[in-house]
Amino acid sequence: MTACAIEAPSAEGADGVPEAGCVITADGAYAARLARAGDSWFPERWTLDGPEPYAVPLPGNQPEEPGTEVQPMGDGRVLIHRLVAGRHAFSLLYPTGPGTGELPLGAVECPEPGTRLTLLPPAPGGVRAYALAAGPRSGVVWLVAGGPFGPERLAEVPGHCSGGVWLDGTGRMLALDRELGGRTKTVVVDLERGEVSPLLQIADGSDDRLLLADPDSGLLLISSDAPSPGQERLGWGVLGSTLPVRFPECLRVPECAVTPFAIQPGQALMPENCAVGLRIDGAFDSWVGTWRPAERRVRHLAAPEGWLAGAGVWTRDGVLRLPYATRTTPCGVSDVADVGDLGDVGDVADAADVTTHGTAVVTADVAADVAADALTSHVTADVSAAAEPDPPVPVVTRPVPLQQAPLGRLVTN
């Protein structure tokens, strides 16, 4: 059997999207990252749901390779993905007094040359973990932790696949970006049935990708070149609704890359009020932006020193938690309270309340789970320009083609 091409996961994900400095569980309780001590790399688990954050190092018998993937589980253990003798090996790490315990889970081999296997984002619930083996002609979704018999092949999707966004609160419906016939569209994979259905198609000739989704509100963050052919734009829509997809002009920051990384949970039936955390990468620096669909501007905030760029989680109360690590504070979290509408964008950074928690210093500077059948509802491909100067987009005369999705008989307009 031919194994996957061996390459360490890079700091840049599929389609050039920058990867986060650490991985956080869906509920925000734990985080994990690959930390460095001198020239050696080792896994590190962060606990975020206590009075103060703290880190637990999980070194093995030998240093890890740079780029080794780690992911926190809901019970505090850390999943690690290593490349060993041409195979993708998975283990669970946990602290055992002064040492590190390790539970091997098994390994995966990929039959097609050029296949790259990477972990998918943490699943809701934190009990299971999944990986995507993306090959030139198809992608395979694997259950790599939480199954009864080691890694389990769940579904195969024709075409080159990337991304990975959870659409429900049970970890059943997974959205993937699929390149087929020269165009990229988002499809949804039912992991229980192994079925694949179309999810997002704005125009026949556009490249449409799903970046983030919130199961509580149904808010979707979308990247597409439909409004500006050949140029990716950031837009938003609502799952299970006929509300139009919009591409706000305020999400275009000149000479910068804007990447959403977190959506405020718990806003059932109120997607327009969900706060969104944005990573903004300029030529010389990265900083944080916050935005709500109901507003027409982005608030720009200085990132805390040592921010693990692209990592963060919203609380239900509208506090954005940003993990950071410095020499004086090796494990810290900066809490940024969303301030709503406070006037000019330039004044918002001063008005925001930011509380920084750390293991060394503490300073003060500044909705119900989506049911599976709801996923068969419509996200329209129309782009509305109501009350905001958005460029026109080709109007599709019918909703996104979800009629063939599982439980399609329950589709409603």
Number of C-alpha atoms within 10 A of each C-alpha: 7 12 17 23 16 16 12 15 18 13 13 11 14 12 10 8 14 17 18 18 19 25 25 27 22 20 17 17 20 27 26 28 25 25 21 14 8 6 7 14 20 20 24 22 30 23 20 21 12 9 8 15 18 20 17 14 19 22 21 15 7 9 14 19 15 17 16 20 24 26 29 29 28 22 12 20 21 25 26 23 23 20 19 11 9 16 18 20 19 24 21 20 25 21 17 10 7 8 13 14 16 18 12 14 19 16 18 22 16 21 12 18 12 17 23 20 26 19 22 21 18 25 23 21 16 22 14 16 24 21 22 25 25 25 23 15 15 18 23 20 25 22 20 26 24 16 13 8 10 15 21 18 16 17 19 18 21 15 19 20 27 23 21 23 23 24 29 24 20 16 22 18 22 20 26 29 26 27 21 14 7 10 12 23 23 26 23 28 27 19 18 11 11 13 16 22 19 20 27 26 24 26 20 12 14 21 25 25 30 24 23 23 23 28 25 23 26 28 30 23 24 23 20 24 19 26 22 13 13 11 11 18 20 23 21 24 25 24 25 21 18 18 17 17 22 24 28 21 16 16 19 15 13 8 9 14 17 22 22 20 20 23 31 25 25 21 22 18 14 15 26 17 18 25 26 25 27 25 25 21 19 14 8 5 9 18 18 23 21 22 23 19 19 12 14 13 18 21 23 19 18 10 20 21 12 15 22 20 23 26 22 28 26 26 18 15 12 21 20 25 25 23 30 25 17 13 8 11 17 16 25 29 26 26 24 22 19 21 15 16 11 10 9 10 14 11 12 19 17 12 14 18 17 21 17 22 23 21 15 12 12 15 11 11 11 15 18 14 17 21 16 17 16 19 26 27 25 24 27 25 26 22 24 19 16 8 7 13 12 16 15 14 21 15 14 15 9 11 21 21 18 21 19 13 22 19 15 15 11 12 17 13 9
